[in-house]
Amino acid sequence: MKTSFKVIKPDTNSSARTGIFSTTRGEFETPVFMPIGTYGAVKSLSPKDLVTTGTSIILGNTYHLLIRPGLDVIRNAGGLHKFISWKRPILTDSGGFQIFSLAQLRNINDDGVIFKSVLDGKEYSMTPERSMGIQLELGSDIIMAFDECPAGDAPEKAVRKAVERTTKWASQCVKYLGEQEISNRLRSTFFPIVQGGIYPELRQRSVKELTEFIQTGVAVGGLAVGEEKPAMFETLSLMDELLPRDKARYLMGVGKPDDIVKAVARGMDMFDCVIPTRNARNGQLFTWKGKINIQNERYKTDNSTLDESCPCYCCQTFSRSYLRHLFKLNEILGLRMATLHNVTFYQSLMSTIRSEISKGSFKEWSRDFISNQEIISND
Ligand SMILES: [Zn+2]
């Protein structure tokens, strides 16, 4: 079986659509949310937990895995899936975004990047070919292009340079993958990443130059990196017009529930974000009635369930009062239950989005959902 993507139901009132993405490690329905397993674990959750949340694909961070445990260890285990005991698909990023944002003493030129690990000062070089080689060895199902992602407030000149480099590097990535026997054996797929910031002309150019490299899907990068929200959605509407409709579209690093709903309406199919897991660890929990901060005094004696309509073990078992108690004492169980709940909430949100699109009622539903979130998310 080859990796493929098929649109199942386009919405008549927006650009939203449902689809099926097939990989050799199974299918997933879109729109989909991919929890982040930075070091090969979605913090505090086991693969079994993840399955109960409805998660069908996770994201692994190439940069982090390269630093720890290192490629040798994962190679020795027989690839990332075996190492972490996750049988479903994995998308790996290229390492580029973390190198640009986390690593020290970096030197970027047209060939790639040289950086030092923040852990031990060890020097690494990352090139398009090396990023592809690492992702192949990890055994990734969806391999991301090595791109340059400038900050949201970068001047046009810097964004233009990043577009040029991203095209050059995408071409090198595809050439390298084509030459590898392992790439054909694993039947993984490659996603190029459109850059161009909030500049329409650069976005157009980036799409035009990358189109020949699109196989089953394409990513929209360079958004949610500090630009203004209206500019992000304008850019997404433009992306919706420019990108091929029969390919999966992955909006990188977005986001909050209402942002995901708005992006789905603009034809985006795949999402990842640290928000559900990171916020869980700070006690910020998502419910269908808005966000709550479980550490708040008002939950001290609140014996109600966190979210009545949530099927997760936490909501089926514990009260808000007990969850607050766990957080106040930094009990590991609190972090674990909060993460389990938030990931389940995100997956329930995606499942609701898919069913509303299927029923033809996505537009009305999304309007209500967004206005509800705006009113009650100020806890
Ligand atoms: Zn729950």
Residues whose N, C-alpha, C, O or C-beta is under 5 A from the ligand:
A	BS01	ZN	C310 C312 C314 C315 H341
